Amino acid sequence: MIVEDELAKLKRFREFLRSEDKEVFDDLLNQCRLYASYASSTASPLKEIPLIISILFGQHKRLMELEKNIKSNDNDRRLATYADVGD
């Protein structure tokens, strides 16, 4: 798979990262792998494009989930505040 070949090239970059950064980098690449098969279906003359698209998609999905959780927590706090006022 093209994406796996490109990810293998990034191992040298990983070697120079600090331990805590390696964990972040590994997580980033794992997110990439989740969507790599979908991104590989894009017709692009650049082999890196599916890699970048899958990383961006994974990060965007995480952002949307975090935003949803924040909104939900805000709503829960507002309901709790109204409940406290009513008592």
Rosetta blueprint (number, residue, H / E / L):
1 M L
2 I H
3 V H
4 E H
5 D H
6 E H
7 L H
8 A H
9 K H
10 L L
11 K H
12 R H
13 F H
14 R H
15 E H
16 F L
17 L L
18 R L
19 S H
20 E H
21 D H
22 K H
23 E H
24 V H
25 F H
26 D H
27 D H
28 L H
29 L H
30 N H
31 Q H
32 C H
33 R H
34 L H
35 Y H
36 A H
37 S H
38 Y H
39 A H
40 S L
41 S L
42 T L
43 A L
44 S L
45 P L
46 L L
47 K L
48 E H
49 I H
50 P H
51 L H
52 I H
53 I H
54 S H
55 I H
56 L H
57 F H
58 G H
59 Q H
60 H H
61 K H
62 R H
63 L H
64 M H
65 E H
66 L H
67 E H
68 K H
69 N H
70 I H
71 K H
72 S H
73 N H
74 D H
75 N H
76 D H
77 R H
78 R H
79 L H
80 A H
81 T H
82 Y H
83 A H
84 D H
85 V H
86 G H
87 D L
